[in-house]
Amino acid sequence: MNKDMLKIFRPIAIAVALLPAGVPISALAAAPSISIAQLDRQEGHDPTHMAKGIPRDFPLPASSHHLVANTTLSLGTVQGVDATIAEHFYHHYFKQAGWDVLKQAKAPGFIMLTACQKSGEQCVRLSASSPGGMTSTPNQLRFTFPTRSDLKR
């Protein structure tokens, strides 16, 4: 098992081990996550240098690392997230957080999602690919944060 996989499964294994007897594993429905700002700080950076349109509290899967966030445009990337992780993590997050998935495109080893808060202007467009998928950058999550108005143009 490689380091990236250990980053994904270690928090889950610990959480399962700490569950009281009789509590179903489904109680762990909220996947481990880290916010963009937390990851930026963890990697030794200052989140105030990111573009203003990047929501610092937006969650990333716990396996995320090597954050690259633009200082001008509301976009960025992280390593350690393949298409399967992105699909499961964000479908759950969007459902729990009350976001609407407006578009979804899937191909072998690739997913693209566009979602917006049910009330409000905040949206996100995500894409991720797995090894053997449609891009030359597998295990990379790409994200942009357009507003709902931007999507209508």
N, C-alpha and C positions, 0 to 999 in steps of 0.2 A: 504494500500500500504506500503510495507516495505522500509527500508532505501536504499537498493540497487536499487530498482525501482525508488525511488525519485532521486537518483544520475543520473539515465539514462534520465528520462523524464523532470526534472526541466530545464536543459539547452535548451532542445527542445521547451518546452512551452514558455520560455522567448524569444527565437529567433522568434517563430511564432508571439507572441504578439508585437514584435518590427518591424515586416515586414510592410512596407508602404502599404497603401490601394492599391489593384489591383495587388500586386506582388504575384505570385503563391507560395504556400508552397514548390513546387519543387525547388525553388531557394535555399532551405536549403539542397540541395543534399549532401553536405559535412557534414557527421555526426560529432558531437563534439568529439574531441580527445585530448589526452595528450601524449607527447613523453615519452619514457622510462626514460630519464634523468630528465624531469620535475616531473614525478611521484616519482622518487627516491628522488629528493630534497624535494618535498612536504612532503614525509614521513620521512624526517629528516636524509637522508643518503647522501653520497658523490658518485656521478656516476663514479668517477675515479677508484673506487674499483671494478667495474664490470669487467668481462672478456673483453679483448680488442676486441673480435669478436662480441660483442653485440653493434649494432648501436644505439647510444644514441638518435638519432632523429627519430627512428622508432615509428610510432603512435600506440597507444592503445586506445580502446574505452574509452570515458569519465567516464564510470562506473567502470573502473579499480581501484583497491586498493590492498594493501598488496602485493606489488611487492617483489618477491624473485628472485634475479639475482645471478648466479654463479660467483665466482671470478676467476675461471680458465677456465671452459668450456662455450661456447656461448649458454647458455640456461637459461630459467627462467620461472616463473609463475606469474600470477596475479589472484586475486579473483574478482568476480563481473561481469564476462563475461560468458554468457551461449552460447550454440550452435547457437541459432537464432541471437543473437547480433553479434557474431563472423562472421557468414556467411554474413549477410547484410553489416556490417562494412567493412570487408576485400574485399569482391567482389567489392564494390564501390571504396575502396582505390586502389586496384590493377589496376582496369580499369583506374582511374584518373592518377595514378602515372606511368602508362606504364609498368606494370609487367605482365608476363605471368603466368597463373595458370597452372602448369604442372600436378598436381594430385589433385583429390578431392575424398574423401570418406565420405559418409553420412549414418547414421543409425538413428533410432528414438532417439532424444536427443543427438546426437553426430555429429561433423563435424571435418574433418582433411583436411587441405589445404597445398599444397607445391607450392610456387610461386618464380619466379626469375625475377630480372630486365631484361628487353629486351636486354639491352646492359650492360654488366658488369657481375661480378662474384657473387654479393650479392643475396642470396636466404633466404627464411624463410620457416620453417615448423611449422604450427600451429595446435593445436587441442583444442577443447572445448566441454564441455558436459553440459547438462541441468539436473535438478532434474529428476530422473527416467530414465536417460540415461545410457550409457554403462560403466560408471566408478563410483568409490566410492567418487569422488571429483567433485560434480556438481558445476556449476558456477565458474569454474576455466579454464583459458586460459593458455595453455602450449606452449612455443615457443622455437625453436632452430634456429640458423643462420648458416647453412652450406653454403659453396660456391658451385657454379655450378659444379666445378670439383669434390667436395666431393660427389655430387649426382650421378655422373657418375661411381663412384667406386663400 
